[in-house]
Amino acid sequence: MVFVLDTNKRPLAPCHEAVARKLLKQGKAAIYRRFPFTIILKKSVDESEIKATYRLKIDYGSRHTGLAILRGTRSGYG
C-alpha cells in the first residue's frame, strides 16, 4: 500500500501500488517522500470524501517488530 496526502498535506486512505503508479503517470500526483513511499495529490479533495478509519497494530516479536495498518474500528479477536 502507498500512503497518500492531499494538497494540504492531510493524510488520506492508502491506495494500491497500481493506483499510485497510474496517478503518477497521469500527472495527478507527485512523489512526496520515498521512504515510506508517499504521494501527494495535485488536486484538493473534499472533506466529505475522507471517511475511512484506520488503526495501527503492533506485533512485538522476539527479533523483529511487525506493523500493520487495519481499516475499521473492530477491536475483537475473531
PDB file of N, CA, C and O in Angstrom:
ATOM      1  N   MET A   1       0.828  -1.183   0.000  1.00  0.00           N
ATOM      2  CA  MET A   1       0.000   0.000   0.000  1.00  0.00           C
ATOM      3  C   MET A   1       0.875   1.249   0.000  1.00  0.00           C
ATOM      4  O   MET A   1       1.980   1.252   0.542  1.00  0.00           O
ATOM      5  N   VAL A   2       0.365   2.296  -0.610  1.00  0.00           N
ATOM      6  CA  VAL A   2       1.085   3.561  -0.739  1.00  0.00           C
ATOM      7  C   VAL A   2       0.315   4.623   0.049  1.00  0.00           C
ATOM      8  O   VAL A   2      -0.902   4.751  -0.092  1.00  0.00           O
ATOM      9  N   PHE A   3       1.030   5.377   0.873  1.00  0.00           N
ATOM     10  CA  PHE A   3       0.412   6.462   1.622  1.00  0.00           C
ATOM     11  C   PHE A   3       0.095   7.614   0.681  1.00  0.00           C
ATOM     12  O   PHE A   3       0.839   7.879  -0.263  1.00  0.00           O
ATOM     13  N   VAL A   4      -1.036   8.308   0.951  1.00  0.00           N
ATOM     14  CA  VAL A   4      -1.498   9.384   0.079  1.00  0.00           C
ATOM     15  C   VAL A   4      -1.774  10.628   0.932  1.00  0.00           C
ATOM     16  O   VAL A   4      -2.371  10.541   2.005  1.00  0.00           O
ATOM     17  N   LEU A   5      -1.330  11.779   0.436  1.00  0.00           N
ATOM     18  CA  LEU A   5      -1.624  13.064   1.064  1.00  0.00           C
ATOM     19  C   LEU A   5      -2.386  13.926   0.072  1.00  0.00           C
ATOM     20  O   LEU A   5      -2.185  13.815  -1.137  1.00  0.00           O
ATOM     21  N   ASP A   6      -3.270  14.795   0.589  1.00  0.00           N
ATOM     22  CA  ASP A   6      -3.922  15.737  -0.315  1.00  0.00           C
ATOM     23  C   ASP A   6      -3.035  16.973  -0.460  1.00  0.00           C
ATOM     24  O   ASP A   6      -1.928  17.000   0.078  1.00  0.00           O
ATOM     25  N   THR A   7      -3.494  17.979  -1.166  1.00  0.00           N
ATOM     26  CA  THR A   7      -2.665  19.155  -1.437  1.00  0.00           C
ATOM     27  C   THR A   7      -2.329  19.936  -0.172  1.00  0.00           C
ATOM     28  O   THR A   7      -1.347  20.678  -0.144  1.00  0.00           O
ATOM     29  N   ASN A   8      -3.145  19.773   0.883  1.00  0.00           N
ATOM     30  CA  ASN A   8      -2.896  20.448   2.159  1.00  0.00           C
ATOM     31  C   ASN A   8      -2.084  19.578   3.122  1.00  0.00           C
ATOM     32  O   ASN A   8      -1.977  19.899   4.306  1.00  0.00           O
ATOM     33  N   LYS A   9      -1.519  18.487   2.625  1.00  0.00           N
ATOM     34  CA  LYS A   9      -0.695  17.534   3.380  1.00  0.00           C
ATOM     35  C   LYS A   9      -1.463  16.824   4.487  1.00  0.00           C
ATOM     36  O   LYS A   9      -0.883  16.441   5.502  1.00  0.00           O
ATOM     37  N   ARG A  10      -2.782  16.647   4.290  1.00  0.00           N
ATOM     38  CA  ARG A  10      -3.583  15.849   5.211  1.00  0.00           C
ATOM     39  C   ARG A  10      -3.594  14.415   4.715  1.00  0.00           C
ATOM     40  O   ARG A  10      -3.722  14.187   3.512  1.00  0.00           O
ATOM     41  N   PRO A  11      -3.463  13.436   5.612  1.00  0.00           N
ATOM     42  CA  PRO A  11      -3.436  12.037   5.171  1.00  0.00           C
ATOM     43  C   PRO A  11      -4.796  11.562   4.662  1.00  0.00           C
ATOM     44  O   PRO A  11      -5.840  11.873   5.237  1.00  0.00           O
ATOM     45  N   LEU A  12      -4.754  10.809   3.580  1.00  0.00           N
ATOM     46  CA  LEU A  12      -5.944  10.178   3.020  1.00  0.00           C
ATOM     47  C   LEU A  12      -5.784   8.671   3.147  1.00  0.00           C
ATOM     48  O   LEU A  12      -4.791   8.189   3.692  1.00  0.00           O
ATOM     49  N   ALA A  13      -6.754   7.939   2.649  1.00  0.00           N
ATOM     50  CA  ALA A  13      -6.695   6.483   2.688  1.00  0.00           C
ATOM     51  C   ALA A  13      -5.557   5.984   1.810  1.00  0.00           C
ATOM     52  O   ALA A  13      -5.382   6.480   0.697  1.00  0.00           O
ATOM     53  N   PRO A  14      -4.777   5.013   2.282  1.00  0.00           N
ATOM     54  CA  PRO A  14      -3.721   4.441   1.440  1.00  0.00           C
ATOM     55  C   PRO A  14      -4.321   3.795   0.198  1.00  0.00           C
ATOM     56  O   PRO A  14      -5.460   3.328   0.220  1.00  0.00           O
ATOM     57  N   CYS A  15      -3.551   3.771  -0.879  1.00  0.00           N
ATOM     58  CA  CYS A  15      -4.041   3.160  -2.118  1.00  0.00           C
ATOM     59  C   CYS A  15      -3.086   2.051  -2.553  1.00  0.00           C
ATOM     60  O   CYS A  15      -1.970   1.935  -2.047  1.00  0.00           O
ATOM     61  N   HIS A  16      -3.538   1.259  -3.479  1.00  0.00           N
ATOM     62  CA  HIS A  16      -2.737   0.163  -4.027  1.00  0.00           C
ATOM     63  C   HIS A  16      -1.617   0.729  -4.894  1.00  0.00           C
ATOM     64  O   HIS A  16      -1.731   1.836  -5.422  1.00  0.00           O
ATOM     65  N   GLU A  17      -0.542  -0.031  -5.037  1.00  0.00           N
ATOM     66  CA  GLU A  17       0.608   0.427  -5.813  1.00  0.00           C
ATOM     67  C   GLU A  17       0.254   0.728  -7.262  1.00  0.00           C
ATOM     68  O   GLU A  17       0.782   1.675  -7.845  1.00  0.00           O
ATOM     69  N   ALA A  18      -0.636  -0.071  -7.848  1.00  0.00           N
ATOM     70  CA  ALA A  18      -1.027   0.145  -9.242  1.00  0.00           C
ATOM     71  C   ALA A  18      -1.784   1.458  -9.409  1.00  0.00           C
ATOM     72  O   ALA A  18      -1.608   2.159 -10.406  1.00  0.00           O
ATOM     73  N   VAL A  19      -2.619   1.786  -8.443  1.00  0.00           N
ATOM     74  CA  VAL A  19      -3.363   3.045  -8.498  1.00  0.00           C
ATOM     75  C   VAL A  19      -2.395   4.222  -8.367  1.00  0.00           C
ATOM     76  O   VAL A  19      -2.532   5.226  -9.067  1.00  0.00           O
ATOM     77  N   ALA A  20      -1.417   4.095  -7.469  1.00  0.00           N
ATOM     78  CA  ALA A  20      -0.422   5.162  -7.299  1.00  0.00           C
ATOM     79  C   ALA A  20       0.391   5.351  -8.574  1.00  0.00           C
ATOM     80  O   ALA A  20       0.658   6.485  -8.971  1.00  0.00           O
ATOM     81  N   ARG A  21       0.788   4.253  -9.223  1.00  0.00           N
ATOM     82  CA  ARG A  21       1.526   4.338 -10.490  1.00  0.00           C
ATOM     83  C   ARG A  21       0.708   5.062 -11.549  1.00  0.00           C
ATOM     84  O   ARG A  21       1.231   5.885 -12.301  1.00  0.00           O
ATOM     85  N   LYS A  22      -0.585   4.744 -11.600  1.00  0.00           N
ATOM     86  CA  LYS A  22      -1.475   5.367 -12.579  1.00  0.00           C
ATOM     87  C   LYS A  22      -1.600   6.868 -12.325  1.00  0.00           C
ATOM     88  O   LYS A  22      -1.552   7.658 -13.267  1.00  0.00           O
ATOM     89  N   LEU A  23      -1.760   7.272 -11.056  1.00  0.00           N
ATOM     90  CA  LEU A  23      -1.864   8.688 -10.718  1.00  0.00           C
ATOM     91  C   LEU A  23      -0.576   9.432 -11.061  1.00  0.00           C
ATOM     92  O   LEU A  23      -0.619  10.559 -11.556  1.00  0.00           O
ATOM     93  N   LEU A  24       0.568   8.801 -10.796  1.00  0.00           N
ATOM     94  CA  LEU A  24       1.848   9.437 -11.110  1.00  0.00           C
ATOM     95  C   LEU A  24       2.034   9.579 -12.624  1.00  0.00           C
ATOM     96  O   LEU A  24       2.499  10.615 -13.100  1.00  0.00           O
ATOM     97  N   LYS A  25       1.674   8.547 -13.370  1.00  0.00           N
ATOM     98  CA  LYS A  25       1.835   8.574 -14.829  1.00  0.00           C
ATOM     99  C   LYS A  25       0.918   9.609 -15.484  1.00  0.00           C
ATOM    100  O   LYS A  25       1.303  10.244 -16.466  1.00  0.00           O
ATOM    101  N   GLN A  26      -0.295   9.783 -14.943  1.00  0.00           N
ATOM    102  CA  GLN A  26      -1.250  10.752 -15.492  1.00  0.00           C
ATOM    103  C   GLN A  26      -0.949  12.181 -15.046  1.00  0.00           C
ATOM    104  O   GLN A  26      -1.568  13.122 -15.543  1.00  0.00           O
ATOM    105  N   GLY A  27      -0.012  12.359 -14.122  1.00  0.00           N
ATOM    106  CA  GLY A  27       0.336  13.685 -13.647  1.00  0.00           C
ATOM    107  C   GLY A  27      -0.609  14.227 -12.597  1.00  0.00           C
ATOM    108  O   GLY A  27      -0.594  15.425 -12.313  1.00  0.00           O
ATOM    109  N   LYS A  28      -1.433  13.367 -12.013  1.00  0.00           N
ATOM    110  CA  LYS A  28      -2.375  13.799 -10.985  1.00  0.00           C
ATOM    111  C   LYS A  28      -1.761  13.778  -9.591  1.00  0.00           C
ATOM    112  O   LYS A  28      -2.368  14.271  -8.640  1.00  0.00           O
ATOM    113  N   ALA A  29      -0.567  13.214  -9.460  1.00  0.00           N
ATOM    114  CA  ALA A  29       0.112  13.130  -8.169  1.00  0.00           C
ATOM    115  C   ALA A  29       1.617  13.259  -8.383  1.00  0.00           C
ATOM    116  O   ALA A  29       2.126  13.120  -9.495  1.00  0.00           O
ATOM    117  N   ALA A  30       2.303  13.529  -7.285  1.00  0.00           N
ATOM    118  CA  ALA A  30       3.760  13.628  -7.310  1.00  0.00           C
ATOM    119  C   ALA A  30       4.309  12.851  -6.112  1.00  0.00           C
ATOM    120  O   ALA A  30       3.593  12.621  -5.137  1.00  0.00           O
ATOM    121  N   ILE A  31       5.562  12.454  -6.183  1.00  0.00           N
ATOM    122  CA  ILE A  31       6.194  11.751  -5.078  1.00  0.00           C
ATOM    123  C   ILE A  31       6.518  12.770  -3.995  1.00  0.00           C
ATOM    124  O   ILE A  31       7.201  13.763  -4.245  1.00  0.00           O
ATOM    125  N   TYR A  32       6.018  12.511  -2.778  1.00  0.00           N
ATOM    126  CA  TYR A  32       6.264  13.411  -1.648  1.00  0.00           C
ATOM    127  C   TYR A  32       7.461  12.919  -0.836  1.00  0.00           C
ATOM    128  O   TYR A  32       8.311  13.714  -0.433  1.00  0.00           O
ATOM    129  N   ARG A  33       7.525  11.617  -0.599  1.00  0.00           N
ATOM    130  CA  ARG A  33       8.612  11.027   0.176  1.00  0.00           C
ATOM    131  C   ARG A  33       8.879   9.624  -0.352  1.00  0.00           C
ATOM    132  O   ARG A  33       7.944   8.920  -0.734  1.00  0.00           O
ATOM    133  N   ARG A  34      10.119   9.217  -0.378  1.00  0.00           N
ATOM    134  CA  ARG A  34      10.456   7.889  -0.896  1.00  0.00           C
ATOM    135  C   ARG A  34      10.397   6.807   0.172  1.00  0.00           C
ATOM    136  O   ARG A  34      10.080   5.661  -0.148  1.00  0.00           O
ATOM    137  N   PHE A  35      10.691   7.128   1.435  1.00  0.00           N
ATOM    138  CA  PHE A  35      10.604   6.137   2.498  1.00  0.00           C
ATOM    139  C   PHE A  35       9.946   6.751   3.710  1.00  0.00           C
ATOM    140  O   PHE A  35      10.528   7.674   4.280  1.00  0.00           O
ATOM    141  N   PRO A  36       8.788   6.318   4.147  1.00  0.00           N
ATOM    142  CA  PRO A  36       7.913   5.390   3.444  1.00  0.00           C
ATOM    143  C   PRO A  36       7.335   6.064   2.202  1.00  0.00           C
ATOM    144  O   PRO A  36       7.052   7.262   2.203  1.00  0.00           O
ATOM    145  N   PHE A  37       7.167   5.279   1.153  1.00  0.00           N
ATOM    146  CA  PHE A  37       6.748   5.842  -0.127  1.00  0.00           C
ATOM    147  C   PHE A  37       5.397   6.516   0.026  1.00  0.00           C
ATOM    148  O   PHE A  37       4.408   5.882   0.393  1.00  0.00           O
ATOM    149  N   THR A  38       5.370   7.812  -0.261  1.00  0.00           N
ATOM    150  CA  THR A  38       4.176   8.633  -0.088  1.00  0.00           C
ATOM    151  C   THR A  38       3.998   9.508  -1.319  1.00  0.00           C
ATOM    152  O   THR A  38       4.960  10.082  -1.830  1.00  0.00           O
ATOM    153  N   ILE A  39       2.753   9.607  -1.794  1.00  0.00           N
ATOM    154  CA  ILE A  39       2.467  10.503  -2.908  1.00  0.00           C
ATOM    155  C   ILE A  39       1.580  11.634  -2.406  1.00  0.00           C
ATOM    156  O   ILE A  39       0.856  11.482  -1.422  1.00  0.00           O
ATOM    157  N   ILE A  40       1.647  12.762  -3.091  1.00  0.00           N
ATOM    158  CA  ILE A  40       0.808  13.907  -2.761  1.00  0.00           C
ATOM    159  C   ILE A  40      -0.013  14.250  -4.001  1.00  0.00           C
ATOM    160  O   ILE A  40       0.524  14.365  -5.102  1.00  0.00           O
ATOM    161  N   LEU A  41      -1.313  14.410  -3.808  1.00  0.00           N
ATOM    162  CA  LEU A  41      -2.207  14.720  -4.925  1.00  0.00           C
ATOM    163  C   LEU A  41      -2.075  16.184  -5.310  1.00  0.00           C
ATOM    164  O   LEU A  41      -1.837  17.042  -4.461  1.00  0.00           O
ATOM    165  N   LYS A  42      -2.231  16.459  -6.588  1.00  0.00           N
ATOM    166  CA  LYS A  42      -2.143  17.831  -7.079  1.00  0.00           C
ATOM    167  C   LYS A  42      -3.493  18.537  -7.027  1.00  0.00           C
ATOM    168  O   LYS A  42      -3.553  19.762  -7.133  1.00  0.00           O
ATOM    169  N   LYS A  43      -4.578  17.777  -6.866  1.00  0.00           N
ATOM    170  CA  LYS A  43      -5.916  18.348  -6.798  1.00  0.00           C
ATOM    171  C   LYS A  43      -6.449  18.153  -5.376  1.00  0.00           C
ATOM    172  O   LYS A  43      -6.249  17.096  -4.778  1.00  0.00           O
ATOM    173  N   SER A  44      -7.123  19.165  -4.837  1.00  0.00           N
ATOM    174  CA  SER A  44      -7.644  19.059  -3.470  1.00  0.00           C
ATOM    175  C   SER A  44      -8.812  18.081  -3.412  1.00  0.00           C
ATOM    176  O   SER A  44      -9.491  17.840  -4.410  1.00  0.00           O
ATOM    177  N   VAL A  45      -9.030  17.524  -2.227  1.00  0.00           N
ATOM    178  CA  VAL A  45     -10.085  16.543  -2.001  1.00  0.00           C
ATOM    179  C   VAL A  45     -11.078  17.129  -1.018  1.00  0.00           C
ATOM    180  O   VAL A  45     -10.682  17.763  -0.040  1.00  0.00           O
ATOM    181  N   ASP A  46     -12.367  16.925  -1.265  1.00  0.00           N
ATOM    182  CA  ASP A  46     -13.423  17.435  -0.403  1.00  0.00           C
ATOM    183  C   ASP A  46     -13.407  16.704   0.940  1.00  0.00           C
ATOM    184  O   ASP A  46     -13.098  15.514   0.984  1.00  0.00           O
ATOM    185  N   GLU A  47     -13.735  17.393   2.031  1.00  0.00           N
ATOM    186  CA  GLU A  47     -13.764  16.810   3.378  1.00  0.00           C
ATOM    187  C   GLU A  47     -14.701  15.611   3.454  1.00  0.00           C
ATOM    188  O   GLU A  47     -14.405  14.649   4.164  1.00  0.00           O
ATOM    189  N   SER A  48     -15.827  15.645   2.737  1.00  0.00           N
ATOM    190  CA  SER A  48     -16.807  14.571   2.827  1.00  0.00           C
ATOM    191  C   SER A  48     -16.285  13.264   2.239  1.00  0.00           C
ATOM    192  O   SER A  48     -16.823  12.199   2.544  1.00  0.00           O
ATOM    193  N   GLU A  49     -15.250  13.322   1.404  1.00  0.00           N
ATOM    194  CA  GLU A  49     -14.692  12.111   0.808  1.00  0.00           C
ATOM    195  C   GLU A  49     -13.751  11.387   1.755  1.00  0.00           C
ATOM    196  O   GLU A  49     -13.393  10.238   1.498  1.00  0.00           O
ATOM    197  N   ILE A  50     -13.341  12.029   2.847  1.00  0.00           N
ATOM    198  CA  ILE A  50     -12.436  11.416   3.811  1.00  0.00           C
ATOM    199  C   ILE A  50     -13.286  10.808   4.913  1.00  0.00           C
ATOM    200  O   ILE A  50     -13.772  11.527   5.786  1.00  0.00           O
ATOM    201  N   LYS A  51     -13.473   9.487   4.885  1.00  0.00           N
ATOM    202  CA  LYS A  51     -14.358   8.871   5.863  1.00  0.00           C
ATOM    203  C   LYS A  51     -13.832   7.555   6.427  1.00  0.00           C
ATOM    204  O   LYS A  51     -14.467   7.000   7.323  1.00  0.00           O
ATOM    205  N   ALA A  52     -12.728   7.037   5.959  1.00  0.00           N
ATOM    206  CA  ALA A  52     -12.212   5.763   6.440  1.00  0.00           C
ATOM    207  C   ALA A  52     -11.482   5.946   7.761  1.00  0.00           C
ATOM    208  O   ALA A  52     -10.808   6.953   7.978  1.00  0.00           O
ATOM    209  N   THR A  53     -11.623   4.958   8.642  1.00  0.00           N
ATOM    210  CA  THR A  53     -10.930   4.950   9.914  1.00  0.00           C
ATOM    211  C   THR A  53      -9.881   3.848   9.881  1.00  0.00           C
ATOM    212  O   THR A  53     -10.172   2.719   9.487  1.00  0.00           O
ATOM    213  N   TYR A  54      -8.676   4.172  10.290  1.00  0.00           N
ATOM    214  CA  TYR A  54      -7.595   3.210  10.291  1.00  0.00           C
ATOM    215  C   TYR A  54      -6.990   3.126  11.679  1.00  0.00           C
ATOM    216  O   TYR A  54      -7.079   4.065  12.470  1.00  0.00           O
ATOM    217  N   ARG A  55      -6.371   1.982  11.965  1.00  0.00           N
ATOM    218  CA  ARG A  55      -5.667   1.829  13.234  1.00  0.00           C
ATOM    219  C   ARG A  55      -4.385   1.059  13.007  1.00  0.00           C
ATOM    220  O   ARG A  55      -4.263   0.298  12.047  1.00  0.00           O
ATOM    221  N   LEU A  56      -3.445   1.260  13.886  1.00  0.00           N
ATOM    222  CA  LEU A  56      -2.133   0.630  13.790  1.00  0.00           C
ATOM    223  C   LEU A  56      -2.061  -0.528  14.762  1.00  0.00           C
ATOM    224  O   LEU A  56      -2.382  -0.366  15.939  1.00  0.00           O
ATOM    225  N   LYS A  57      -1.644  -1.699  14.290  1.00  0.00           N
ATOM    226  CA  LYS A  57      -1.441  -2.861  15.142  1.00  0.00           C
ATOM    227  C   LYS A  57       0.048  -3.162  15.161  1.00  0.00           C
ATOM    228  O   LYS A  57       0.712  -3.117  14.125  1.00  0.00           O
ATOM    229  N   ILE A  58       0.567  -3.465  16.332  1.00  0.00           N
ATOM    230  CA  ILE A  58       1.988  -3.748  16.501  1.00  0.00           C
ATOM    231  C   ILE A  58       2.142  -5.170  17.020  1.00  0.00           C
ATOM    232  O   ILE A  58       1.491  -5.556  17.991  1.00  0.00           O
ATOM    233  N   ASP A  59       3.003  -5.946  16.371  1.00  0.00           N
ATOM    234  CA  ASP A  59       3.298  -7.312  16.782  1.00  0.00           C
ATOM    235  C   ASP A  59       4.740  -7.340  17.270  1.00  0.00           C
ATOM    236  O   ASP A  59       5.679  -7.285  16.476  1.00  0.00           O
ATOM    237  N   TYR A  60       4.901  -7.426  18.588  1.00  0.00           N
ATOM    238  CA  TYR A  60       6.239  -7.450  19.175  1.00  0.00           C
ATOM    239  C   TYR A  60       6.774  -8.874  19.097  1.00  0.00           C
ATOM    240  O   TYR A  60       6.346  -9.748  19.851  1.00  0.00           O
ATOM    241  N   GLY A  61       7.705  -9.099  18.190  1.00  0.00           N
ATOM    242  CA  GLY A  61       8.316 -10.404  18.047  1.00  0.00           C
ATOM    243  C   GLY A  61       9.599 -10.490  18.855  1.00  0.00           C
ATOM    244  O   GLY A  61      10.038  -9.504  19.446  1.00  0.00           O
ATOM    245  N   SER A  62      10.196 -11.673  18.877  1.00  0.00           N
ATOM    246  CA  SER A  62      11.432 -11.835  19.635  1.00  0.00           C
ATOM    247  C   SER A  62      12.617 -11.178  18.935  1.00  0.00           C
ATOM    248  O   SER A  62      13.553 -10.727  19.594  1.00  0.00           O
ATOM    249  N   ARG A  63      12.583 -11.122  17.606  1.00  0.00           N
ATOM    250  CA  ARG A  63      13.674 -10.491  16.860  1.00  0.00           C
ATOM    251  C   ARG A  63      13.253  -9.234  16.111  1.00  0.00           C
ATOM    252  O   ARG A  63      14.019  -8.275  16.019  1.00  0.00           O
ATOM    253  N   HIS A  64      12.048  -9.239  15.582  1.00  0.00           N
ATOM    254  CA  HIS A  64      11.577  -8.121  14.769  1.00  0.00           C
ATOM    255  C   HIS A  64      10.201  -7.675  15.257  1.00  0.00           C
ATOM    256  O   HIS A  64       9.436  -8.457  15.821  1.00  0.00           O
ATOM    257  N   THR A  65       9.918  -6.425  15.028  1.00  0.00           N
ATOM    258  CA  THR A  65       8.598  -5.887  15.356  1.00  0.00           C
ATOM    259  C   THR A  65       7.833  -5.675  14.055  1.00  0.00           C
ATOM    260  O   THR A  65       8.337  -5.041  13.129  1.00  0.00           O
ATOM    261  N   GLY A  66       6.622  -6.204  13.988  1.00  0.00           N
ATOM    262  CA  GLY A  66       5.799  -6.071  12.795  1.00  0.00           C
ATOM    263  C   GLY A  66       4.748  -5.000  12.972  1.00  0.00           C
ATOM    264  O   GLY A  66       4.206  -4.828  14.064  1.00  0.00           O
ATOM    265  N   LEU A  67       4.458  -4.278  11.903  1.00  0.00           N
ATOM    266  CA  LEU A  67       3.452  -3.235  11.916  1.00  0.00           C
ATOM    267  C   LEU A  67       2.405  -3.538  10.857  1.00  0.00           C
ATOM    268  O   LEU A  67       2.725  -4.027   9.774  1.00  0.00           O
ATOM    269  N   ALA A  68       1.148  -3.242  11.182  1.00  0.00           N
ATOM    270  CA  ALA A  68       0.059  -3.428  10.224  1.00  0.00           C
ATOM    271  C   ALA A  68      -0.920  -2.272  10.368  1.00  0.00           C
ATOM    272  O   ALA A  68      -1.221  -1.837  11.479  1.00  0.00           O
ATOM    273  N   ILE A  69      -1.413  -1.780   9.243  1.00  0.00           N
ATOM    274  CA  ILE A  69      -2.450  -0.750   9.244  1.00  0.00           C
ATOM    275  C   ILE A  69      -3.757  -1.432   8.864  1.00  0.00           C
ATOM    276  O   ILE A  69      -3.873  -2.020   7.789  1.00  0.00           O
ATOM    277  N   LEU A  70      -4.741  -1.345   9.758  1.00  0.00           N
ATOM    278  CA  LEU A  70      -6.013  -2.004   9.559  1.00  0.00           C
ATOM    279  C   LEU A  70      -7.121  -0.983   9.370  1.00  0.00           C
ATOM    280  O   LEU A  70      -7.114   0.080   9.991  1.00  0.00           O
ATOM    281  N   ARG A  71      -8.066  -1.312   8.514  1.00  0.00           N
ATOM    282  CA  ARG A  71      -9.201  -0.429   8.259  1.00  0.00           C
ATOM    283  C   ARG A  71     -10.341  -0.815   9.213  1.00  0.00           C
ATOM    284  O   ARG A  71     -10.579  -1.999   9.451  1.00  0.00           O
ATOM    285  N   GLY A  72     -11.032   0.174   9.751  1.00  0.00           N
ATOM    286  CA  GLY A  72     -12.169  -0.083  10.632  1.00  0.00           C
ATOM    287  C   GLY A  72     -11.833   0.130  12.090  1.00  0.00           C
ATOM    288  O   GLY A  72     -10.706   0.479  12.440  1.00  0.00           O
ATOM    289  N   THR A  73     -12.842  -0.090  12.950  1.00  0.00           N
ATOM    290  CA  THR A  73     -12.672   0.138  14.372  1.00  0.00           C
ATOM    291  C   THR A  73     -12.866  -1.122  15.191  1.00  0.00           C
ATOM    292  O   THR A  73     -13.004  -1.040  16.412  1.00  0.00           O
ATOM    293  N   ARG A  74     -12.880  -2.276  14.563  1.00  0.00           N
ATOM    294  CA  ARG A  74     -13.105  -3.525  15.263  1.00  0.00           C
ATOM    295  C   ARG A  74     -11.967  -3.807  16.234  1.00  0.00           C
ATOM    296  O   ARG A  74     -10.801  -3.708  15.853  1.00  0.00           O
ATOM    297  N   SER A  75     -12.276  -4.153  17.474  1.00  0.00           N
ATOM    298  CA  SER A  75     -11.232  -4.364  18.461  1.00  0.00           C
ATOM    299  C   SER A  75     -11.186  -5.796  18.963  1.00  0.00           C
ATOM    300  O   SER A  75     -10.308  -6.130  19.758  1.00  0.00           O
ATOM    301  N   GLY A  76     -12.097  -6.648  18.527  1.00  0.00           N
ATOM    302  CA  GLY A  76     -12.128  -8.029  18.986  1.00  0.00           C
ATOM    303  C   GLY A  76     -11.112  -8.905  18.276  1.00  0.00           C
ATOM    304  O   GLY A  76     -10.413  -8.454  17.368  1.00  0.00           O
ATOM    305  N   TYR A  77     -11.036 -10.142  18.692  1.00  0.00           N
ATOM    306  CA  TYR A  77     -10.093 -11.097  18.114  1.00  0.00           C
ATOM    307  C   TYR A  77     -10.766 -12.156  17.289  1.00  0.00           C
ATOM    308  O   TYR A  77     -10.269 -13.282  17.306  1.00  0.00           O
ATOM    309  N   GLY A  78     -11.783 -11.938  16.608  1.00  0.00           N
ATOM    310  CA  GLY A  78     -12.295 -13.022  15.792  1.00  0.00           C
ATOM    311  C   GLY A  78     -13.717 -13.009  15.682  1.00  0.00           C
ATOM    312  O   GLY A  78     -14.294 -13.871  15.019  1.00  0.00           O
TER     313      GLY A  78
END
